[in-house]
Amino acid sequence: MAISGAYFHVALAGPGAVLAGGFTSVSGLDMEVDYEVYTEGGSNYPRFFFKNSKPQRLILEQGVVTTVDSVSLLMAMVNQGMSIPLAGTIVLMDSFGSPKRAWGVVGAHLVKYVGPQLNSNQASMAVSRIELIHNGCC
């Protein structure tokens, strides 16, 4: 079911940095885990042991960042070899601004920023794409 006028409100924060805004598209709210299969002698039922989780890529597209210059701050830190883990929520909002569904994100690190295509004949969004690698969502 499509919700006309819906958008995603994103609020991620870390020590000294905040990334907040509204986006029309969010993907990568996945989580993948590796398990090791172990079967004891004489048992017909294998046991599964948690091995590790695989980082996923969170993609925020076509939006407006509402925090003051937060993307520039995060990119400057990455350029200096530092990365701040961000955690927060992604909330699906309907056209009236009421929340419909929420996801929590932990351990997110900025990987890629794509600014708008500058064209004086077209209105463009403030952010075309932001990619973050994360350790899972709930």
Residue pairs with C-beta under 8 A, 6 or more apart in sequence:
3 92
3 94
3 95
3 100
4 95
5 94
5 95
6 92
6 93
6 94
6 95
6 100
7 22
7 23
7 24
7 63
7 93
8 22
8 23
8 24
8 25
8 26
8 60
8 63
8 90
8 91
8 92
8 93
9 20
9 21
9 22
9 90
9 91
9 93
9 99
10 19
10 20
10 21
10 22
10 23
10 26
10 60
10 63
10 88
10 89
10 90
10 91
11 18
11 19
11 20
11 88
11 89
11 91
12 18
12 19
12 20
12 86
12 87
12 88
12 105
12 108
12 132
13 19
13 20
13 86
13 87
13 88
14 84
14 85
14 86
14 87
15 84
16 84
17 70
17 73
17 74
17 77
17 84
17 86
18 67
18 70
19 65
19 67
19 70
19 71
19 74
19 86
19 88
19 110
19 130
20 65
20 66
20 67
20 70
21 60
21 63
21 64
21 65
21 66
21 67
21 126
21 127
22 63
22 64
22 66
22 93
23 60
23 61
23 62
23 63
23 127
24 61
24 62
24 63
24 125
25 59
25 60
25 61
25 62
26 58
26 59
26 60
26 61
26 90
27 58
27 59
27 61
28 56
28 57
28 58
28 59
28 134
29 56
29 58
29 90
29 103
29 105
29 137
30 56
30 137
31 53
31 56
31 136
31 137
32 53
32 54
32 56
33 50
33 51
33 52
33 53
33 54
34 51
34 52
34 53
34 54
35 48
35 49
35 50
35 51
36 48
36 49
36 50
36 51
37 46
37 47
37 48
38 46
38 47
38 48
38 49
39 45
39 46
39 47
40 47
53 135
53 136
55 107
55 133
55 134
55 135
56 133
56 134
56 136
57 111
57 131
57 132
57 133
57 134
58 105
58 108
58 131
58 132
58 133
58 134
58 137
59 129
59 130
59 131
60 127
60 129
60 130
60 131
60 132
61 128
61 129
61 130
62 125
62 127
62 128
62 129
63 125
63 126
63 127
63 130
64 125
64 126
64 127
65 71
65 126
65 127
65 130
71 110
71 113
71 127
71 130
74 84
74 110
75 110
75 113
77 83
77 84
78 110
83 109
83 110
84 109
85 106
85 107
85 108
85 109
86 105
86 108
86 109
86 110
86 132
87 104
87 105
87 106
87 107
87 108
88 104
88 105
88 108
89 102
89 103
89 104
89 105
90 102
90 103
90 105
90 137
91 99
91 100
91 101
91 102
91 103
92 99
92 100
92 101
92 102
93 99
93 100
94 100
103 137
103 138
104 137
104 138
105 134
105 136
105 137
106 134
106 135
106 136
106 137
106 138
107 134
107 135
107 136
108 132
108 133
108 134
108 135
109 132
109 133
109 134
110 130
110 131
110 132
111 131
111 132
111 133
112 129
112 130
112 131
113 127
113 129
113 130
113 131
114 127
114 128
114 129
114 130
115 127
115 128
116 124
116 125
116 126
116 127
116 128
117 124
117 128
118 124
